Amino acid sequence: MTLSDVAELTLLSWDTVKTITKTHLQKDYGKPFLKGVRYLGIDEIHLGKKSRFYTIVVDLEDGRILWAKPGQGKAALRGFWRRLRLAKAKIRAVATDMSAAYWSAVLEHLPNAALVFDKFHVIKLMNERLDDLRRQMVREAEGPLKLRIKGTRFLLLRNPQNLPKDQIPKLDQALQLNEPLLLGWYLKEELRELWNQPSRQHMEAFLKDWCQKADQTTIGQLMKMAKTLRTHASGILAYARHPITSGKLEGINNKIKTLTKRSYGFHDKNFFILRLLSLHHSKYKLLG
């Protein structure tokens, strides 16, 4: 129930209900237990123009939010490292995106932990490169070809296994008429297999081969992607030993959006953070 619903049911003021709830949340969730934590996921969420970005740290084994602060990068994680040291937590690996703001902080404060670049963020970056190539092809194309490419963004970026059957012929037509787009799409789909390799050696050989193929296309966007993958290869290949992703954060992001919609936003940041820390015990139902 919302605070307003509880206030109406109990005949208490809204402020009283909030104070009681906040006191309870602070007692139970204000200081998350960190001692047994082994795997962390770090990401940022966008909560609109007013709240903007929050940095979230999650226990990847049980799904708890361990830290939530407004902002991005190192500054938003400043107090978390101290809590982690005091708890004497033995972190084995951390999953994050390829933003230097996060991985540099991990290397500085957790030098003994493995840094794993999240595979979903790598695929997302590849999708952005492919979309950039598609836009370039639209600008350069003329006549019927321009129209066929223009409406294919959704088809190109989505996993083909999830495409409706009636959309597949449209995708095939666009790819057959445009060789650079065809090469980019095939390389995008091939890149997904990187994380299915049986060992680090196989992953390394696969990544090297993929980058060579991308360079051989002489397509700027694909060559740029290959360069990025080579630069971040150690963090990508760390998945072989620590097969973790920040996929749980996607589900948590949906819960956070549901929370903010139900509450029409939060003016009290501390109260909002406490609600986030208790989110793993929250279940939302659509009523009415």
TORKOL-4160 file (C-alpha; in steps of 0.2 Angstrom, whole numbers, padded with zeros to 4 digits, m for minus):
288
<pt num="1" X="0000" Y="0000" Z="0000"/>
<pt num="2" X="0005" Y="0018" Z="m0003"/>
<pt num="3" X="0008" Y="0029" Z="0012"/>
<pt num="4" X="m0008" Y="0039" Z="0008"/>
<pt num="5" X="m0018" Y="0022" Z="0008"/>
<pt num="6" X="m0011" Y="0017" Z="0025"/>
<pt num="7" X="m0014" Y="0035" Z="0032"/>
<pt num="8" X="m0032" Y="0034" Z="0026"/>
<pt num="9" X="m0035" Y="0016" Z="0033"/>
<pt num="10" X="m0027" Y="0020" Z="0050"/>
<pt num="11" X="m0033" Y="0038" Z="0052"/>
<pt num="12" X="m0016" Y="0044" Z="0055"/>
<pt num="13" X="m0008" Y="0059" Z="0046"/>
<pt num="14" X="0003" Y="0055" Z="0031"/>
<pt num="15" X="0018" Y="0062" Z="0040"/>
<pt num="16" X="0016" Y="0051" Z="0055"/>
<pt num="17" X="0014" Y="0035" Z="0043"/>
<pt num="18" X="0030" Y="0041" Z="0034"/>
<pt num="19" X="0040" Y="0043" Z="0050"/>
<pt num="20" X="0035" Y="0026" Z="0057"/>
<pt num="21" X="0039" Y="0018" Z="0040"/>
<pt num="22" X="0056" Y="0027" Z="0039"/>
<pt num="23" X="0061" Y="0022" Z="0056"/>
<pt num="24" X="0057" Y="0004" Z="0053"/>
<pt num="25" X="0066" Y="0004" Z="0036"/>
<pt num="26" X="0082" Y="0012" Z="0045"/>
<pt num="27" X="0082" Y="m0001" Z="0058"/>
<pt num="28" X="0080" Y="m0016" Z="0046"/>
<pt num="29" X="0089" Y="m0010" Z="0031"/>
<pt num="30" X="0099" Y="0005" Z="0035"/>
<pt num="31" X="0116" Y="m0004" Z="0036"/>
<pt num="32" X="0116" Y="m0019" Z="0024"/>
<pt num="33" X="0126" Y="m0034" Z="0030"/>
<pt num="34" X="0141" Y="m0035" Z="0019"/>
<pt num="35" X="0152" Y="m0048" Z="0027"/>
<pt num="36" X="0147" Y="m0063" Z="0017"/>
<pt num="37" X="0146" Y="m0054" Z="0000"/>
<pt num="38" X="0157" Y="m0062" Z="m0014"/>
<pt num="39" X="0150" Y="m0055" Z="m0031"/>
<pt num="40" X="0145" Y="m0037" Z="m0034"/>
<pt num="41" X="0136" Y="m0029" Z="m0049"/>
<pt num="42" X="0138" Y="m0010" Z="m0051"/>
<pt num="43" X="0127" Y="0000" Z="m0063"/>
<pt num="44" X="0118" Y="0017" Z="m0065"/>
<pt num="45" X="0099" Y="0020" Z="m0067"/>
<pt num="46" X="0091" Y="0035" Z="m0074"/>
<pt num="47" X="0075" Y="0041" Z="m0064"/>
<pt num="48" X="0070" Y="0056" Z="m0075"/>
<pt num="49" X="0075" Y="0074" Z="m0077"/>
<pt num="50" X="0073" Y="0078" Z="m0058"/>
<pt num="51" X="0081" Y="0064" Z="m0050"/>
<pt num="52" X="0093" Y="0060" Z="m0064"/>
<pt num="53" X="0105" Y="0046" Z="m0061"/>
<pt num="54" X="0108" Y="0034" Z="m0046"/>
<pt num="55" X="0122" Y="0023" Z="m0044"/>
<pt num="56" X="0117" Y="0005" Z="m0038"/>
<pt num="57" X="0128" Y="m0009" Z="m0030"/>
<pt num="58" X="0120" Y="m0026" Z="m0030"/>
<pt num="59" X="0124" Y="m0043" Z="m0022"/>
<pt num="60" X="0123" Y="m0054" Z="m0037"/>
<pt num="61" X="0120" Y="m0069" Z="m0027"/>
<pt num="62" X="0105" Y="m0064" Z="m0017"/>
<pt num="63" X="0099" Y="m0049" Z="m0027"/>
<pt num="64" X="0100" Y="m0036" Z="m0012"/>
<pt num="65" X="0104" Y="m0018" Z="m0016"/>
<pt num="66" X="0119" Y="m0015" Z="m0005"/>
<pt num="67" X="0122" Y="0004" Z="m0009"/>
<pt num="68" X="0112" Y="0017" Z="m0018"/>
<pt num="69" X="0117" Y="0035" Z="m0020"/>
<pt num="70" X="0113" Y="0050" Z="m0032"/>
<pt num="71" X="0126" Y="0053" Z="m0045"/>
<pt num="72" X="0138" Y="0043" Z="m0056"/>
<pt num="73" X="0155" Y="0037" Z="m0056"/>
<pt num="74" X="0168" Y="0037" Z="m0042"/>
<pt num="75" X="0160" Y="0050" Z="m0031"/>
<pt num="76" X="0144" Y="0040" Z="m0030"/>
<pt num="77" X="0154" Y="0025" Z="m0023"/>
<pt num="78" X="0165" Y="0035" Z="m0011"/>
<pt num="79" X="0157" Y="0029" Z="0006"/>
<pt num="80" X="0154" Y="0011" Z="0000"/>
<pt num="81" X="0172" Y="0005" Z="0000"/>
<pt num="82" X="0174" Y="0010" Z="0018"/>
<pt num="83" X="0159" Y="0000" Z="0023"/>
<pt num="84" X="0166" Y="m0015" Z="0013"/>
<pt num="85" X="0183" Y="m0014" Z="0022"/>
<pt num="86" X="0175" Y="m0013" Z="0039"/>
<pt num="87" X="0164" Y="m0028" Z="0035"/>
<pt num="88" X="0180" Y="m0038" Z="0029"/>
<pt num="89" X="0170" Y="m0044" Z="0014"/>
<pt num="90" X="0181" Y="m0055" Z="0003"/>
<pt num="91" X="0175" Y="m0049" Z="m0015"/>
<pt num="92" X="0179" Y="m0062" Z="m0028"/>
<pt num="93" X="0173" Y="m0052" Z="m0044"/>
<pt num="94" X="0164" Y="m0037" Z="m0049"/>
<pt num="95" X="0153" Y="m0035" Z="m0064"/>
<pt num="96" X="0151" Y="m0018" Z="m0072"/>
<pt num="97" X="0150" Y="m0009" Z="m0089"/>
<pt num="98" X="0165" Y="m0002" Z="m0098"/>
<pt num="99" X="0164" Y="0015" Z="m0091"/>
<pt num="100" X="0181" Y="0020" Z="m0084"/>
<pt num="101" X="0172" Y="0029" Z="m0070"/>
<pt num="102" X="0167" Y="0012" Z="m0062"/>
<pt num="103" X="0180" Y="0000" Z="m0067"/>
<pt num="104" X="0194" Y="0012" Z="m0061"/>
<pt num="105" X="0186" Y="0013" Z="m0044"/>
<pt num="106" X="0185" Y="m0006" Z="m0043"/>
<pt num="107" X="0204" Y="m0008" Z="m0047"/>
<pt num="108" X="0208" Y="0006" Z="m0035"/>
<pt num="109" X="0198" Y="m0001" Z="m0020"/>
<pt num="110" X="0197" Y="m0020" Z="m0024"/>
<pt num="111" X="0214" Y="m0024" Z="m0032"/>
<pt num="112" X="0212" Y="m0043" Z="m0028"/>
<pt num="113" X="0195" Y="m0044" Z="m0036"/>
<pt num="114" X="0192" Y="m0049" Z="m0054"/>
<pt num="115" X="0184" Y="m0036" Z="m0065"/>
<pt num="116" X="0171" Y="m0043" Z="m0077"/>
<pt num="117" X="0164" Y="m0032" Z="m0090"/>
<pt num="118" X="0146" Y="m0036" Z="m0091"/>
<pt num="119" X="0141" Y="m0045" Z="m0107"/>
<pt num="120" X="0124" Y="m0036" Z="m0109"/>
<pt num="121" X="0133" Y="m0019" Z="m0109"/>
<pt num="122" X="0146" Y="m0026" Z="m0123"/>
<pt num="123" X="0131" Y="m0032" Z="m0134"/>
<pt num="124" X="0122" Y="m0015" Z="m0130"/>
<pt num="125" X="0138" Y="m0006" Z="m0137"/>
<pt num="126" X="0138" Y="m0017" Z="m0152"/>
<pt num="127" X="0120" Y="m0013" Z="m0155"/>
<pt num="128" X="0124" Y="0006" Z="m0154"/>
<pt num="129" X="0138" Y="0003" Z="m0167"/>
<pt num="130" X="0126" Y="m0006" Z="m0179"/>
<pt num="131" X="0113" Y="0007" Z="m0177"/>
<pt num="132" X="0125" Y="0021" Z="m0181"/>
<pt num="133" X="0130" Y="0011" Z="m0197"/>
<pt num="134" X="0111" Y="0009" Z="m0201"/>
<pt num="135" X="0109" Y="0028" Z="m0200"/>
<pt num="136" X="0124" Y="0031" Z="m0211"/>
<pt num="137" X="0117" Y="0019" Z="m0224"/>
<pt num="138" X="0100" Y="0028" Z="m0223"/>
<pt num="139" X="0108" Y="0045" Z="m0226"/>
<pt num="140" X="0118" Y="0037" Z="m0241"/>
<pt num="141" X="0104" Y="0027" Z="m0249"/>
<pt num="142" X="0092" Y="0033" Z="m0262"/>
<pt num="143" X="0075" Y="0028" Z="m0268"/>
<pt num="144" X="0067" Y="0011" Z="m0263"/>
<pt num="145" X="0083" Y="0006" Z="m0254"/>
<pt num="146" X="0082" Y="0021" Z="m0242"/>
<pt num="147" X="0064" Y="0016" Z="m0237"/>
<pt num="148" X="0068" Y="m0002" Z="m0234"/>
<pt num="149" X="0083" Y="0002" Z="m0223"/>
<pt num="150" X="0074" Y="0016" Z="m0213"/>
<pt num="151" X="0062" Y="0005" Z="m0204"/>
<pt num="152" X="0074" Y="m0009" Z="m0199"/>
<pt num="153" X="0081" Y="m0002" Z="m0183"/>
<pt num="154" X="0070" Y="m0013" Z="m0172"/>
<pt num="155" X="0074" Y="m0029" Z="m0183"/>
<pt num="156" X="0092" Y="m0026" Z="m0183"/>
<pt num="157" X="0095" Y="m0024" Z="m0165"/>
<pt num="158" X="0083" Y="m0037" Z="m0158"/>
<pt num="159" X="0089" Y="m0055" Z="m0155"/>
<pt num="160" X="0082" Y="m0065" Z="m0171"/>
<pt num="161" X="0075" Y="m0078" Z="m0159"/>
<pt num="162" X="0063" Y="m0066" Z="m0152"/>
<pt num="163" X="0058" Y="m0058" Z="m0169"/>
<pt num="164" X="0040" Y="m0062" Z="m0175"/>
<pt num="165" X="0040" Y="m0073" Z="m0190"/>
<pt num="166" X="0031" Y="m0061" Z="m0201"/>
<pt num="167" X="0045" Y="m0048" Z="m0198"/>
<pt num="168" X="0060" Y="m0060" Z="m0203"/>
<pt num="169" X="0057" Y="m0058" Z="m0222"/>
<pt num="170" X="0058" Y="m0039" Z="m0220"/>
<pt num="171" X="0074" Y="m0041" Z="m0211"/>
<pt num="172" X="0081" Y="m0052" Z="m0225"/>
<pt num="173" X="0077" Y="m0040" Z="m0238"/>
<pt num="174" X="0085" Y="m0026" Z="m0230"/>
<pt num="175" X="0101" Y="m0036" Z="m0227"/>
<pt num="176" X="0102" Y="m0043" Z="m0244"/>
<pt num="177" X="0101" Y="m0026" Z="m0252"/>
<pt num="178" X="0115" Y="m0018" Z="m0241"/>
<pt num="179" X="0131" Y="m0028" Z="m0239"/>
<pt num="180" X="0139" Y="m0017" Z="m0225"/>
<pt num="181" X="0123" Y="m0019" Z="m0215"/>
<pt num="182" X="0123" Y="m0038" Z="m0218"/>
<pt num="183" X="0141" Y="m0039" Z="m0212"/>
<pt num="184" X="0137" Y="m0029" Z="m0197"/>
<pt num="185" X="0122" Y="m0039" Z="m0192"/>
<pt num="186" X="0131" Y="m0056" Z="m0194"/>
<pt num="187" X="0146" Y="m0050" Z="m0183"/>
<pt num="188" X="0133" Y="m0044" Z="m0170"/>
<pt num="189" X="0125" Y="m0061" Z="m0169"/>
<pt num="190" X="0142" Y="m0070" Z="m0170"/>
<pt num="191" X="0148" Y="m0059" Z="m0155"/>
<pt num="192" X="0134" Y="m0067" Z="m0144"/>
<pt num="193" X="0144" Y="m0083" Z="m0145"/>
<pt num="194" X="0159" Y="m0076" Z="m0136"/>
<pt num="195" X="0152" Y="m0080" Z="m0119"/>
<pt num="196" X="0147" Y="m0098" Z="m0124"/>
<pt num="197" X="0165" Y="m0103" Z="m0126"/>
<pt num="198" X="0171" Y="m0118" Z="m0115"/>
<pt num="199" X="0187" Y="m0110" Z="m0108"/>
<pt num="200" X="0196" Y="m0093" Z="m0107"/>
<pt num="201" X="0208" Y="m0099" Z="m0121"/>
<pt num="202" X="0193" Y="m0103" Z="m0133"/>
<pt num="203" X="0186" Y="m0086" Z="m0128"/>
<pt num="204" X="0202" Y="m0077" Z="m0132"/>
<pt num="205" X="0204" Y="m0085" Z="m0149"/>
<pt num="206" X="0186" Y="m0082" Z="m0153"/>
<pt num="207" X="0188" Y="m0063" Z="m0148"/>
<pt num="208" X="0204" Y="m0062" Z="m0158"/>
<pt num="209" X="0196" Y="m0070" Z="m0174"/>
<pt num="210" X="0181" Y="m0058" Z="m0172"/>
<pt num="211" X="0191" Y="m0043" Z="m0171"/>
<pt num="212" X="0201" Y="m0048" Z="m0186"/>
<pt num="213" X="0185" Y="m0051" Z="m0196"/>
<pt num="214" X="0178" Y="m0034" Z="m0191"/>
<pt num="215" X="0194" Y="m0025" Z="m0196"/>
<pt num="216" X="0194" Y="m0034" Z="m0213"/>
<pt num="217" X="0177" Y="m0026" Z="m0217"/>
<pt num="218" X="0185" Y="m0009" Z="m0217"/>
<pt num="219" X="0168" Y="m0002" Z="m0210"/>
<pt num="220" X="0172" Y="0012" Z="m0197"/>
<pt num="221" X="0159" Y="0007" Z="m0184"/>
<pt num="222" X="0165" Y="m0011" Z="m0184"/>
<pt num="223" X="0183" Y="m0007" Z="m0183"/>
<pt num="224" X="0179" Y="0005" Z="m0169"/>
<pt num="225" X="0170" Y="m0009" Z="m0160"/>
<pt num="226" X="0185" Y="m0021" Z="m0162"/>
<pt num="227" X="0197" Y="m0008" Z="m0155"/>
<pt num="228" X="0186" Y="m0006" Z="m0140"/>
<pt num="229" X="0185" Y="m0025" Z="m0137"/>
<pt num="230" X="0204" Y="m0027" Z="m0138"/>
<pt num="231" X="0206" Y="m0012" Z="m0126"/>
<pt num="232" X="0194" Y="m0021" Z="m0113"/>
<pt num="233" X="0199" Y="m0039" Z="m0117"/>
<pt num="234" X="0205" Y="m0044" Z="m0100"/>
<pt num="235" X="0189" Y="m0039" Z="m0092"/>
<pt num="236" X="0178" Y="m0047" Z="m0105"/>
<pt num="237" X="0188" Y="m0063" Z="m0104"/>
<pt num="238" X="0187" Y="m0063" Z="m0085"/>
<pt num="239" X="0170" Y="m0070" Z="m0088"/>
<pt num="240" X="0177" Y="m0087" Z="m0091"/>
<pt num="241" X="0183" Y="m0089" Z="m0073"/>
<pt num="242" X="0169" Y="m0078" Z="m0065"/>
<pt num="243" X="0153" Y="m0081" Z="m0076"/>
<pt num="244" X="0143" Y="m0066" Z="m0068"/>
<pt num="245" X="0133" Y="m0052" Z="m0076"/>
<pt num="246" X="0124" Y="m0037" Z="m0070"/>
<pt num="247" X="0108" Y="m0045" Z="m0077"/>
<pt num="248" X="0099" Y="m0045" Z="m0060"/>
<pt num="249" X="0101" Y="m0026" Z="m0061"/>
<pt num="250" X="0088" Y="m0025" Z="m0075"/>
<pt num="251" X="0075" Y="m0034" Z="m0065"/>
<pt num="252" X="0079" Y="m0022" Z="m0051"/>
<pt num="253" X="0078" Y="m0007" Z="m0062"/>
<pt num="254" X="0060" Y="m0012" Z="m0067"/>
<pt num="255" X="0055" Y="m0013" Z="m0048"/>
<pt num="256" X="0063" Y="0004" Z="m0045"/>
<pt num="257" X="0052" Y="0011" Z="m0059"/>
<pt num="258" X="0037" Y="0003" Z="m0052"/>
<pt num="259" X="0041" Y="0010" Z="m0035"/>
<pt num="260" X="0043" Y="0028" Z="m0041"/>
<pt num="261" X="0027" Y="0027" Z="m0052"/>
<pt num="262" X="0017" Y="0021" Z="m0037"/>
<pt num="263" X="0024" Y="0035" Z="m0026"/>
<pt num="264" X="0024" Y="0048" Z="m0039"/>
<pt num="265" X="0042" Y="0052" Z="m0035"/>
<pt num="266" X="0051" Y="0055" Z="m0019"/>
<pt num="267" X="0055" Y="0072" Z="m0011"/>
<pt num="268" X="0065" Y="0064" Z="0003"/>
<pt num="269" X="0081" Y="0056" Z="m0004"/>
<pt num="270" X="0086" Y="0047" Z="0012"/>
<pt num="271" X="0068" Y="0039" Z="0012"/>
<pt num="272" X="0070" Y="0034" Z="m0006"/>
<pt num="273" X="0087" Y="0026" Z="m0003"/>
<pt num="274" X="0079" Y="0016" Z="0012"/>
<pt num="275" X="0065" Y="0010" Z="0000"/>
<pt num="276" X="0078" Y="0004" Z="m0012"/>
<pt num="277" X="0088" Y="m0005" Z="0001"/>
<pt num="278" X="0072" Y="m0015" Z="0006"/>
<pt num="279" X="0067" Y="m0018" Z="m0012"/>
<pt num="280" X="0072" Y="m0036" Z="m0012"/>
<pt num="281" X="0058" Y="m0040" Z="0001"/>
<pt num="282" X="0045" Y="m0030" Z="m0009"/>
<pt num="283" X="0032" Y="m0037" Z="m0020"/>
<pt num="284" X="0021" Y="m0026" Z="m0031"/>
<pt num="285" X="0003" Y="m0031" Z="m0037"/>
<pt num="286" X="m0008" Y="m0022" Z="m0049"/>
<pt num="287" X="m0024" Y="m0020" Z="m0041"/>
<pt num="288" X="m0041" Y="m0014" Z="m0047"/>
